[in-house]
């Protein structure tokens, strides 16, 4: 594996504990199913998907110096990610995410990313101490598990002023953390319909309206998804909208990260805008159908 990254993935690197049932579920359901533990977190999910698309990502995150952390770092390296720049904390445990999914989608989830939040700007030290070139001029994927203060700092930081920023919230509950990038007109925002509504303080019934509203509020570029409904990329050249393939949904967690990674990879490989969106929708469809290996 080469030591020079094609893209930096900054944000959550943790263990995903996912319970899945083939039955539809609701609050209080007790169903048979499978429970798995896999490397996860938005930044890591994006990084693993980018590696599957032939790129070499480097992770900037916080991982504990505990047994779970050592195992996680080893798992990341096996998947083709550069882990040399990850902040390893002696006193913070490795973060975890837990979710329950049914045939009708995500039922509930809890993200324990407190160690990442506590580490703060320590995760950016490789950009400050010369370990990575700065100002960084390549692509950077950021996730909303970072604190509001740190995201605001990164939206204005001279270390990233020349970077191709790609920003995604970790969940609708953290969508407002992306506000600094709206205010600064920086980066490409990857959001779903609900997250777009939260950022715009309203609600939308389709992705073209949501993308147009984000641009009107200051976004440099916006990519809005809506599950199995049409997705839209909006920018200075207007809007592009495509409908994703219809597939049987076998899993949900990580689908948005796969979509974002496929879109970034296609654009870094100089795909035309419509082709890049189609590649992302196709990759996400394969993922949710269960046909893509993790």
Secondary structure, DSSP 8 states (H G I E B T S, - for coil): --SS-SEEEES--EEEEEEE-SS---TT-----EEEEEEE-HHHHHHHHHHHTT--EEEE-EEESSHHHHHHHHHHHHTT-B-TT-EEESSS---EEEEEEETTEEEEEEEE-HHHHHHGGGGGHHHHSSSS-SS--SEEEEETTS-HHHHHHHHH-GGGTTSEEEEE-SSGGGGGGGHHHHHHT-SEEEEEHHHHHHHHTS--SSHHHHHHHHHHTT-SEEEEEETTEEEEEEETTEEEEE----------TTHHHHHHHHHHHHHHTT--HHHHHHHHHHHHHHHHTT-S--
